[in-house]
């Protein structure tokens, strides 16, 4: 079987590697080299297996005015993009209904509950076990009032078996003593982990795929080709790529590829930023998130990375440096003594987000041989290895122990 995977982000690469391990002839096609440029390069590095709480939660509607009007809000939509964003935003607000939240949480748990174990296995299989750390994730709060705002999310996580440890200031100091004194309460997730270099992880999976006999092609796919109700490959700028099965794993660009085939998938890019600090003076063991700032501060190879913010402004707008500079304020709030000398230039990437926070994974019901693996939102790194484990056997026609219905593209019809 010849399988073409469109997209060399970590979702596509992990899937291609697992397919090749199981005997398929696999080619990955992307305009950028593996491990460079996209969200798989610039993410916060957290592996959050118990992140079953969708972005849209009850009470979201009252936050919309701030999204629209406050440029420093954790989630912001610039005025020039309001009309374009309106249909997606309406779906996003509607997804905060309790029944939709319950369905999304069940789907995310199904996908991610073994994520850390699956990443440890993938890192071992590609010969880079040192890339995955298992020291948990720490969220910190200034006071009980802040903590109470997240209570529903913690209870939802606990209902799916998450270990959630509430810490006092002494408990915070035992884990990360450099956190500033304004933060008095910690919430520790001991079963989470992080990747020490998402870029090197992507490159290592790509190199392992090549060693196993897979291909990586540089081309920009412009259209999927279909004959007789079945996909036959994809047309790129440089050539046609013939295949028996085609997987769309193109992240935030996936909906554009599928629209000519009649799929109207409400995929929006939530643009995120990061800055790397090679001489921060911080010695951290795990990702840290100040709950009032909505960023991740993560120890990476050779640097501390501050990553976060959400900006809905489309695929084509230039990066917003003012938005990126908020990361320095976020860092100073939790680590007043952190140094920023030698910081890298700001990076911006596109998180592919769906209104209900549930990715599109599985077979296309209307077109034979076409498969989907995109829309993982803020959990692309977390969901990459699990998506590969879930989807590879199904593509190869083998029994699958997962149910694809919650992830179907057709739920948006």
TORKOL-4160 file (C-alpha; in steps of 0.2 Angstrom, whole numbers, padded with zeros to 4 digits, m for minus):
413
<pt num="1" X="0000" Y="0000" Z="0000"/>
<pt num="2" X="0007" Y="0017" Z="m0005"/>
<pt num="3" X="0002" Y="0031" Z="0008"/>
<pt num="4" X="0004" Y="0049" Z="0005"/>
<pt num="5" X="0005" Y="0060" Z="0021"/>
<pt num="6" X="0002" Y="0079" Z="0017"/>
<pt num="7" X="0011" Y="0088" Z="0031"/>
<pt num="8" X="0028" Y="0086" Z="0040"/>
<pt num="9" X="0022" Y="0092" Z="0057"/>
<pt num="10" X="0024" Y="0080" Z="0071"/>
<pt num="11" X="0006" Y="0073" Z="0068"/>
<pt num="12" X="0010" Y="0069" Z="0050"/>
<pt num="13" X="0028" Y="0063" Z="0054"/>
<pt num="14" X="0023" Y="0051" Z="0069"/>
<pt num="15" X="0009" Y="0044" Z="0058"/>
<pt num="16" X="0021" Y="0041" Z="0043"/>
<pt num="17" X="0034" Y="0033" Z="0054"/>
<pt num="18" X="0021" Y="0021" Z="0062"/>
<pt num="19" X="0014" Y="0017" Z="0045"/>
<pt num="20" X="0031" Y="0013" Z="0038"/>
<pt num="21" X="0034" Y="0002" Z="0054"/>
<pt num="22" X="0019" Y="m0008" Z="0049"/>
<pt num="23" X="0024" Y="m0011" Z="0031"/>
<pt num="24" X="0016" Y="0003" Z="0021"/>
<pt num="25" X="0026" Y="0013" Z="0008"/>
<pt num="26" X="0025" Y="0030" Z="0014"/>
<pt num="27" X="0030" Y="0047" Z="0008"/>
<pt num="28" X="0027" Y="0064" Z="0017"/>
<pt num="29" X="0026" Y="0080" Z="0007"/>
<pt num="30" X="0027" Y="0097" Z="0014"/>
<pt num="31" X="0034" Y="0114" Z="0007"/>
<pt num="32" X="0045" Y="0116" Z="0023"/>
<pt num="33" X="0058" Y="0104" Z="0030"/>
<pt num="34" X="0053" Y="0093" Z="0044"/>
<pt num="35" X="0054" Y="0101" Z="0061"/>
<pt num="36" X="0055" Y="0119" Z="0054"/>
<pt num="37" X="0043" Y="0133" Z="0053"/>
<pt num="38" X="0026" Y="0127" Z="0059"/>
<pt num="39" X="0018" Y="0124" Z="0076"/>
<pt num="40" X="0027" Y="0108" Z="0078"/>
<pt num="41" X="0043" Y="0118" Z="0079"/>
<pt num="42" X="0037" Y="0132" Z="0090"/>
<pt num="43" X="0025" Y="0125" Z="0103"/>
<pt num="44" X="0027" Y="0126" Z="0122"/>
<pt num="45" X="0033" Y="0108" Z="0123"/>
<pt num="46" X="0020" Y="0102" Z="0136"/>
<pt num="47" X="0013" Y="0084" Z="0135"/>
<pt num="48" X="m0003" Y="0085" Z="0144"/>
<pt num="49" X="m0012" Y="0069" Z="0144"/>
<pt num="50" X="m0026" Y="0074" Z="0155"/>
<pt num="51" X="m0030" Y="0090" Z="0145"/>
<pt num="52" X="m0048" Y="0085" Z="0142"/>
<pt num="53" X="m0055" Y="0103" Z="0145"/>
<pt num="54" X="m0060" Y="0111" Z="0129"/>
<pt num="55" X="m0056" Y="0129" Z="0126"/>
<pt num="56" X="m0075" Y="0134" Z="0125"/>
<pt num="57" X="m0082" Y="0131" Z="0143"/>
<pt num="58" X="m0099" Y="0138" Z="0151"/>
<pt num="59" X="m0098" Y="0156" Z="0154"/>
<pt num="60" X="m0088" Y="0160" Z="0138"/>
<pt num="61" X="m0100" Y="0172" Z="0131"/>
<pt num="62" X="m0096" Y="0185" Z="0144"/>
<pt num="63" X="m0078" Y="0185" Z="0139"/>
<pt num="64" X="m0081" Y="0189" Z="0121"/>
<pt num="65" X="m0081" Y="0208" Z="0123"/>
<pt num="66" X="m0064" Y="0207" Z="0130"/>
<pt num="67" X="m0058" Y="0196" Z="0116"/>
<pt num="68" X="m0064" Y="0209" Z="0104"/>
<pt num="69" X="m0058" Y="0225" Z="0113"/>
<pt num="70" X="m0043" Y="0222" Z="0123"/>
<pt num="71" X="m0027" Y="0219" Z="0113"/>
<pt num="72" X="m0018" Y="0212" Z="0129"/>
<pt num="73" X="m0032" Y="0199" Z="0132"/>
<pt num="74" X="m0025" Y="0181" Z="0132"/>
<pt num="75" X="m0037" Y="0178" Z="0117"/>
<pt num="76" X="m0038" Y="0193" Z="0106"/>
<pt num="77" X="m0047" Y="0196" Z="0089"/>
<pt num="78" X="m0040" Y="0211" Z="0079"/>
<pt num="79" X="m0054" Y="0223" Z="0073"/>
<pt num="80" X="m0049" Y="0220" Z="0055"/>
<pt num="81" X="m0053" Y="0202" Z="0057"/>
<pt num="82" X="m0070" Y="0203" Z="0066"/>
<pt num="83" X="m0081" Y="0199" Z="0051"/>
<pt num="84" X="m0070" Y="0185" Z="0045"/>
<pt num="85" X="m0070" Y="0177" Z="0063"/>
<pt num="86" X="m0088" Y="0179" Z="0067"/>
<pt num="87" X="m0095" Y="0162" Z="0060"/>
<pt num="88" X="m0081" Y="0153" Z="0069"/>
<pt num="89" X="m0083" Y="0163" Z="0085"/>
<pt num="90" X="m0102" Y="0159" Z="0085"/>
<pt num="91" X="m0098" Y="0141" Z="0084"/>
<pt num="92" X="m0085" Y="0143" Z="0097"/>
<pt num="93" X="m0097" Y="0151" Z="0109"/>
<pt num="94" X="m0111" Y="0137" Z="0105"/>
<pt num="95" X="m0098" Y="0124" Z="0109"/>
<pt num="96" X="m0098" Y="0130" Z="0127"/>
<pt num="97" X="m0114" Y="0122" Z="0130"/>
<pt num="98" X="m0113" Y="0108" Z="0144"/>
<pt num="99" X="m0118" Y="0094" Z="0132"/>
<pt num="100" X="m0105" Y="0099" Z="0119"/>
<pt num="101" X="m0092" Y="0101" Z="0132"/>
<pt num="102" X="m0095" Y="0083" Z="0139"/>
<pt num="103" X="m0094" Y="0076" Z="0121"/>
<pt num="104" X="m0077" Y="0085" Z="0118"/>
<pt num="105" X="m0070" Y="0079" Z="0135"/>
<pt num="106" X="m0074" Y="0061" Z="0131"/>
<pt num="107" X="m0066" Y="0062" Z="0114"/>
<pt num="108" X="m0050" Y="0071" Z="0121"/>
<pt num="109" X="m0049" Y="0058" Z="0134"/>
<pt num="110" X="m0050" Y="0044" Z="0122"/>
<pt num="111" X="m0036" Y="0051" Z="0111"/>
<pt num="112" X="m0024" Y="0057" Z="0124"/>
<pt num="113" X="m0025" Y="0047" Z="0140"/>
<pt num="114" X="m0010" Y="0037" Z="0135"/>
<pt num="115" X="m0001" Y="0051" Z="0127"/>
<pt num="116" X="0015" Y="0052" Z="0139"/>
<pt num="117" X="0017" Y="0033" Z="0137"/>
<pt num="118" X="0015" Y="0034" Z="0118"/>
<pt num="119" X="0028" Y="0048" Z="0117"/>
<pt num="120" X="0040" Y="0039" Z="0128"/>
<pt num="121" X="0038" Y="0024" Z="0116"/>
<pt num="122" X="0040" Y="0035" Z="0100"/>
<pt num="123" X="0056" Y="0043" Z="0107"/>
<pt num="124" X="0064" Y="0027" Z="0111"/>
<pt num="125" X="0059" Y="0020" Z="0094"/>
<pt num="126" X="0067" Y="0034" Z="0085"/>
<pt num="127" X="0083" Y="0034" Z="0096"/>
<pt num="128" X="0080" Y="0050" Z="0105"/>
<pt num="129" X="0073" Y="0045" Z="0122"/>
<pt num="130" X="0081" Y="0060" Z="0131"/>
<pt num="131" X="0069" Y="0072" Z="0122"/>
<pt num="132" X="0054" Y="0067" Z="0133"/>
<pt num="133" X="0054" Y="0072" Z="0152"/>
<pt num="134" X="0042" Y="0066" Z="0165"/>
<pt num="135" X="0042" Y="0079" Z="0178"/>
<pt num="136" X="0024" Y="0084" Z="0177"/>
<pt num="137" X="0017" Y="0102" Z="0174"/>
<pt num="138" X="0014" Y="0115" Z="0187"/>
<pt num="139" X="0000" Y="0128" Z="0186"/>
<pt num="140" X="0001" Y="0143" Z="0199"/>
<pt num="141" X="m0012" Y="0155" Z="0206"/>
<pt num="142" X="m0011" Y="0171" Z="0216"/>
<pt num="143" X="m0025" Y="0167" Z="0227"/>
<pt num="144" X="m0041" Y="0156" Z="0230"/>
<pt num="145" X="m0052" Y="0167" Z="0220"/>
<pt num="146" X="m0041" Y="0164" Z="0204"/>
<pt num="147" X="m0041" Y="0145" Z="0208"/>
<pt num="148" X="m0060" Y="0145" Z="0210"/>
<pt num="149" X="m0061" Y="0150" Z="0191"/>
<pt num="150" X="m0053" Y="0134" Z="0186"/>
<pt num="151" X="m0062" Y="0123" Z="0198"/>
<pt num="152" X="m0074" Y="0116" Z="0185"/>
<pt num="153" X="m0060" Y="0111" Z="0173"/>
<pt num="154" X="m0051" Y="0102" Z="0187"/>
<pt num="155" X="m0066" Y="0092" Z="0192"/>
<pt num="156" X="m0068" Y="0087" Z="0174"/>
<pt num="157" X="m0050" Y="0081" Z="0173"/>
<pt num="158" X="m0053" Y="0072" Z="0189"/>
<pt num="159" X="m0068" Y="0063" Z="0182"/>
<pt num="160" X="m0057" Y="0055" Z="0169"/>
<pt num="161" X="m0044" Y="0049" Z="0182"/>
<pt num="162" X="m0032" Y="0064" Z="0182"/>
<pt num="163" X="m0021" Y="0066" Z="0197"/>
<pt num="164" X="m0022" Y="0084" Z="0203"/>
<pt num="165" X="m0012" Y="0089" Z="0218"/>
<pt num="166" X="m0016" Y="0106" Z="0226"/>
<pt num="167" X="0000" Y="0114" Z="0234"/>
<pt num="168" X="0003" Y="0128" Z="0246"/>
<pt num="169" X="0018" Y="0140" Z="0244"/>
<pt num="170" X="0029" Y="0127" Z="0253"/>
<pt num="171" X="0024" Y="0114" Z="0240"/>
<pt num="172" X="0028" Y="0126" Z="0226"/>
<pt num="173" X="0045" Y="0130" Z="0233"/>
<pt num="174" X="0049" Y="0112" Z="0234"/>
<pt num="175" X="0046" Y="0110" Z="0215"/>
<pt num="176" X="0051" Y="0127" Z="0208"/>
<pt num="177" X="0058" Y="0139" Z="0221"/>
<pt num="178" X="0062" Y="0153" Z="0209"/>
<pt num="179" X="0043" Y="0157" Z="0206"/>
<pt num="180" X="0039" Y="0174" Z="0212"/>
<pt num="181" X="0031" Y="0177" Z="0229"/>
<pt num="182" X="0015" Y="0183" Z="0222"/>
<pt num="183" X="0009" Y="0165" Z="0217"/>
<pt num="184" X="0003" Y="0156" Z="0233"/>
<pt num="185" X="m0006" Y="0141" Z="0227"/>
<pt num="186" X="0000" Y="0128" Z="0215"/>
<pt num="187" X="m0009" Y="0114" Z="0205"/>
<pt num="188" X="0003" Y="0100" Z="0200"/>
<pt num="189" X="m0001" Y="0087" Z="0187"/>
<pt num="190" X="0012" Y="0073" Z="0190"/>
<pt num="191" X="0007" Y="0062" Z="0176"/>
<pt num="192" X="0011" Y="0076" Z="0163"/>
<pt num="193" X="0028" Y="0078" Z="0154"/>
<pt num="194" X="0037" Y="0089" Z="0141"/>
<pt num="195" X="0048" Y="0088" Z="0126"/>
<pt num="196" X="0065" Y="0096" Z="0128"/>
<pt num="197" X="0066" Y="0101" Z="0110"/>
<pt num="198" X="0050" Y="0100" Z="0098"/>
<pt num="199" X="0061" Y="0105" Z="0083"/>
<pt num="200" X="0074" Y="0091" Z="0086"/>
<pt num="201" X="0059" Y="0079" Z="0090"/>
<pt num="202" X="0052" Y="0082" Z="0073"/>
<pt num="203" X="0069" Y="0080" Z="0064"/>
<pt num="204" X="0072" Y="0064" Z="0074"/>
<pt num="205" X="0056" Y="0056" Z="0068"/>
<pt num="206" X="0059" Y="0062" Z="0050"/>
<pt num="207" X="0077" Y="0054" Z="0051"/>
<pt num="208" X="0070" Y="0038" Z="0058"/>
<pt num="209" X="0057" Y="0037" Z="0044"/>
<pt num="210" X="0070" Y="0039" Z="0031"/>
<pt num="211" X="0081" Y="0026" Z="0039"/>
<pt num="212" X="0066" Y="0014" Z="0039"/>
<pt num="213" X="0064" Y="0017" Z="0020"/>
<pt num="214" X="0051" Y="0031" Z="0020"/>
<pt num="215" X="0052" Y="0046" Z="0009"/>
<pt num="216" X="0051" Y="0065" Z="0013"/>
<pt num="217" X="0047" Y="0076" Z="m0002"/>
<pt num="218" X="0048" Y="0095" Z="m0003"/>
<pt num="219" X="0032" Y="0102" Z="m0013"/>
<pt num="220" X="0017" Y="0113" Z="m0009"/>
<pt num="221" X="0001" Y="0103" Z="m0012"/>
<pt num="222" X="m0012" Y="0113" Z="m0022"/>
<pt num="223" X="m0026" Y="0100" Z="m0024"/>
<pt num="224" X="m0031" Y="0082" Z="m0020"/>
<pt num="225" X="m0035" Y="0071" Z="m0035"/>
<pt num="226" X="m0050" Y="0060" Z="m0035"/>
<pt num="227" X="m0057" Y="0048" Z="m0048"/>
<pt num="228" X="m0073" Y="0038" Z="m0047"/>
<pt num="229" X="m0076" Y="0043" Z="m0029"/>
<pt num="230" X="m0059" Y="0038" Z="m0023"/>
<pt num="231" X="m0043" Y="0048" Z="m0020"/>
<pt num="232" X="m0029" Y="0045" Z="m0032"/>
<pt num="233" X="m0015" Y="0056" Z="m0025"/>
<pt num="234" X="m0012" Y="0075" Z="m0023"/>
<pt num="235" X="m0006" Y="0088" Z="m0036"/>
<pt num="236" X="0009" Y="0099" Z="m0030"/>
<pt num="237" X="0017" Y="0114" Z="m0038"/>
<pt num="238" X="0032" Y="0102" Z="m0043"/>
<pt num="239" X="0023" Y="0086" Z="m0047"/>
<pt num="240" X="0009" Y="0074" Z="m0045"/>
<pt num="241" X="0010" Y="0062" Z="m0030"/>
<pt num="242" X="0001" Y="0046" Z="m0034"/>
<pt num="243" X="m0005" Y="0036" Z="m0019"/>
<pt num="244" X="m0017" Y="0022" Z="m0014"/>
<pt num="245" X="m0022" Y="0031" Z="0002"/>
<pt num="246" X="m0019" Y="0050" Z="0006"/>
<pt num="247" X="m0019" Y="0058" Z="0024"/>
<pt num="248" X="m0022" Y="0076" Z="0026"/>
<pt num="249" X="m0011" Y="0082" Z="0041"/>
<pt num="250" X="m0008" Y="0099" Z="0035"/>
<pt num="251" X="m0013" Y="0108" Z="0051"/>
<pt num="252" X="m0021" Y="0125" Z="0049"/>
<pt num="253" X="m0020" Y="0124" Z="0030"/>
<pt num="254" X="m0030" Y="0107" Z="0029"/>
<pt num="255" X="m0047" Y="0115" Z="0027"/>
<pt num="256" X="m0041" Y="0124" Z="0011"/>
<pt num="257" X="m0036" Y="0108" Z="0003"/>
<pt num="258" X="m0053" Y="0100" Z="0008"/>
<pt num="259" X="m0065" Y="0114" Z="0003"/>
<pt num="260" X="m0065" Y="0109" Z="m0016"/>
<pt num="261" X="m0071" Y="0092" Z="m0011"/>
<pt num="262" X="m0086" Y="0099" Z="m0003"/>
<pt num="263" X="m0080" Y="0099" Z="0015"/>
<pt num="264" X="m0084" Y="0115" Z="0025"/>
<pt num="265" X="m0074" Y="0112" Z="0041"/>
<pt num="266" X="m0073" Y="0127" Z="0053"/>
<pt num="267" X="m0054" Y="0127" Z="0055"/>
<pt num="268" X="m0047" Y="0143" Z="0062"/>
<pt num="269" X="m0029" Y="0147" Z="0066"/>
<pt num="270" X="m0026" Y="0153" Z="0083"/>
<pt num="271" X="m0009" Y="0161" Z="0081"/>
<pt num="272" X="0003" Y="0159" Z="0095"/>
<pt num="273" X="0020" Y="0166" Z="0099"/>
<pt num="274" X="0036" Y="0162" Z="0108"/>
<pt num="275" X="0053" Y="0169" Z="0113"/>
<pt num="276" X="0068" Y="0158" Z="0118"/>
<pt num="277" X="0079" Y="0165" Z="0133"/>
<pt num="278" X="0096" Y="0156" Z="0133"/>
<pt num="279" X="0103" Y="0166" Z="0148"/>
<pt num="280" X="0087" Y="0168" Z="0159"/>
<pt num="281" X="0095" Y="0163" Z="0175"/>
<pt num="282" X="0081" Y="0151" Z="0178"/>
<pt num="283" X="0083" Y="0133" Z="0182"/>
<pt num="284" X="0067" Y="0124" Z="0179"/>
<pt num="285" X="0062" Y="0106" Z="0179"/>
<pt num="286" X="0045" Y="0107" Z="0171"/>
<pt num="287" X="0033" Y="0118" Z="0161"/>
<pt num="288" X="0025" Y="0131" Z="0172"/>
<pt num="289" X="0009" Y="0141" Z="0169"/>
<pt num="290" X="0004" Y="0156" Z="0178"/>
<pt num="291" X="m0015" Y="0154" Z="0177"/>
<pt num="292" X="m0018" Y="0173" Z="0176"/>
<pt num="293" X="m0006" Y="0175" Z="0161"/>
<pt num="294" X="m0011" Y="0159" Z="0150"/>
<pt num="295" X="0007" Y="0155" Z="0145"/>
<pt num="296" X="0019" Y="0141" Z="0147"/>
<pt num="297" X="0037" Y="0144" Z="0153"/>
<pt num="298" X="0046" Y="0128" Z="0148"/>
<pt num="299" X="0064" Y="0122" Z="0150"/>
<pt num="300" X="0071" Y="0118" Z="0133"/>
<pt num="301" X="0088" Y="0112" Z="0127"/>
<pt num="302" X="0099" Y="0127" Z="0129"/>
<pt num="303" X="0085" Y="0140" Z="0133"/>
<pt num="304" X="0069" Y="0143" Z="0143"/>
<pt num="305" X="0054" Y="0146" Z="0131"/>
<pt num="306" X="0040" Y="0157" Z="0135"/>
<pt num="307" X="0026" Y="0152" Z="0123"/>
<pt num="308" X="0007" Y="0157" Z="0122"/>
<pt num="309" X="m0006" Y="0170" Z="0118"/>
<pt num="310" X="m0020" Y="0167" Z="0106"/>
<pt num="311" X="m0023" Y="0179" Z="0092"/>
<pt num="312" X="m0036" Y="0175" Z="0079"/>
<pt num="313" X="m0031" Y="0184" Z="0064"/>
<pt num="314" X="m0030" Y="0172" Z="0049"/>
<pt num="315" X="m0017" Y="0163" Z="0040"/>
<pt num="316" X="m0011" Y="0178" Z="0029"/>
<pt num="317" X="m0008" Y="0192" Z="0041"/>
<pt num="318" X="0010" Y="0197" Z="0047"/>
<pt num="319" X="0015" Y="0193" Z="0064"/>
<pt num="320" X="0010" Y="0206" Z="0077"/>
<pt num="321" X="0026" Y="0211" Z="0087"/>
<pt num="322" X="0016" Y="0220" Z="0100"/>
<pt num="323" X="0006" Y="0204" Z="0104"/>
<pt num="324" X="0023" Y="0195" Z="0105"/>
<pt num="325" X="0030" Y="0207" Z="0117"/>
<pt num="326" X="0017" Y="0203" Z="0130"/>
<pt num="327" X="0027" Y="0187" Z="0133"/>
<pt num="328" X="0040" Y="0198" Z="0142"/>
<pt num="329" X="0027" Y="0204" Z="0154"/>
<pt num="330" X="0020" Y="0187" Z="0157"/>
<pt num="331" X="0038" Y="0181" Z="0161"/>
<pt num="332" X="0041" Y="0195" Z="0173"/>
<pt num="333" X="0025" Y="0192" Z="0182"/>
<pt num="334" X="0030" Y="0175" Z="0188"/>
<pt num="335" X="0049" Y="0176" Z="0188"/>
<pt num="336" X="0053" Y="0194" Z="0192"/>
<pt num="337" X="0072" Y="0190" Z="0192"/>
<pt num="338" X="0073" Y="0182" Z="0175"/>
<pt num="339" X="0085" Y="0190" Z="0163"/>
<pt num="340" X="0080" Y="0193" Z="0144"/>
<pt num="341" X="0098" Y="0197" Z="0137"/>
<pt num="342" X="0101" Y="0187" Z="0121"/>
<pt num="343" X="0083" Y="0182" Z="0118"/>
<pt num="344" X="0079" Y="0175" Z="0101"/>
<pt num="345" X="0068" Y="0185" Z="0089"/>
<pt num="346" X="0050" Y="0182" Z="0091"/>
<pt num="347" X="0042" Y="0167" Z="0083"/>
<pt num="348" X="0024" Y="0165" Z="0077"/>
<pt num="349" X="0015" Y="0149" Z="0072"/>
<pt num="350" X="m0003" Y="0144" Z="0067"/>
<pt num="351" X="m0012" Y="0132" Z="0079"/>
<pt num="352" X="m0026" Y="0123" Z="0069"/>
<pt num="353" X="m0041" Y="0125" Z="0080"/>
<pt num="354" X="m0059" Y="0119" Z="0079"/>
<pt num="355" X="m0074" Y="0126" Z="0089"/>
<pt num="356" X="m0076" Y="0111" Z="0100"/>
<pt num="357" X="m0057" Y="0108" Z="0103"/>
<pt num="358" X="m0059" Y="0090" Z="0095"/>
<pt num="359" X="m0047" Y="0086" Z="0081"/>
<pt num="360" X="m0053" Y="0079" Z="0064"/>
<pt num="361" X="m0046" Y="0061" Z="0064"/>
<pt num="362" X="m0051" Y="0046" Z="0053"/>
<pt num="363" X="m0058" Y="0041" Z="0036"/>
<pt num="364" X="m0068" Y="0053" Z="0025"/>
<pt num="365" X="m0085" Y="0045" Z="0023"/>
<pt num="366" X="m0088" Y="0052" Z="0006"/>
<pt num="367" X="m0071" Y="0049" Z="m0003"/>
<pt num="368" X="m0063" Y="0032" Z="m0003"/>
<pt num="369" X="m0044" Y="0031" Z="0003"/>
<pt num="370" X="m0045" Y="0049" Z="0010"/>
<pt num="371" X="m0040" Y="0051" Z="0029"/>
<pt num="372" X="m0039" Y="0066" Z="0041"/>
<pt num="373" X="m0027" Y="0070" Z="0055"/>
<pt num="374" X="m0028" Y="0089" Z="0059"/>
<pt num="375" X="m0036" Y="0102" Z="0070"/>
<pt num="376" X="m0027" Y="0097" Z="0087"/>
<pt num="377" X="m0027" Y="0115" Z="0092"/>
<pt num="378" X="m0016" Y="0119" Z="0107"/>
<pt num="379" X="m0013" Y="0100" Z="0110"/>
<pt num="380" X="m0004" Y="0096" Z="0093"/>
<pt num="381" X="0012" Y="0089" Z="0102"/>
<pt num="382" X="0002" Y="0080" Z="0115"/>
<pt num="383" X="m0010" Y="0072" Z="0102"/>
<pt num="384" X="0003" Y="0068" Z="0089"/>
<pt num="385" X="0009" Y="0051" Z="0095"/>
<pt num="386" X="m0008" Y="0045" Z="0100"/>
<pt num="387" X="m0015" Y="0050" Z="0083"/>
<pt num="388" X="m0002" Y="0039" Z="0075"/>
<pt num="389" X="m0006" Y="0024" Z="0086"/>
<pt num="390" X="m0025" Y="0027" Z="0083"/>
<pt num="391" X="m0025" Y="0029" Z="0064"/>
<pt num="392" X="m0011" Y="0019" Z="0057"/>
<pt num="393" X="m0019" Y="0002" Z="0059"/>
<pt num="394" X="m0036" Y="0008" Z="0052"/>
<pt num="395" X="m0027" Y="0015" Z="0036"/>
<pt num="396" X="m0019" Y="m0002" Z="0034"/>
<pt num="397" X="m0036" Y="m0011" Z="0035"/>
<pt num="398" X="m0032" Y="m0019" Z="0052"/>
<pt num="399" X="m0044" Y="m0019" Z="0067"/>
<pt num="400" X="m0044" Y="m0003" Z="0076"/>
<pt num="401" X="m0047" Y="m0002" Z="0095"/>
<pt num="402" X="m0053" Y="0016" Z="0093"/>
<pt num="403" X="m0070" Y="0024" Z="0088"/>
<pt num="404" X="m0068" Y="0038" Z="0075"/>
<pt num="405" X="m0086" Y="0045" Z="0076"/>
<pt num="406" X="m0082" Y="0058" Z="0089"/>
<pt num="407" X="m0068" Y="0065" Z="0077"/>
<pt num="408" X="m0077" Y="0064" Z="0061"/>
<pt num="409" X="m0076" Y="0078" Z="0049"/>
<pt num="410" X="m0094" Y="0076" Z="0044"/>
<pt num="411" X="m0100" Y="0082" Z="0062"/>
<pt num="412" X="m0098" Y="0099" Z="0054"/>
<pt num="413" X="m0110" Y="0096" Z="0040"/>
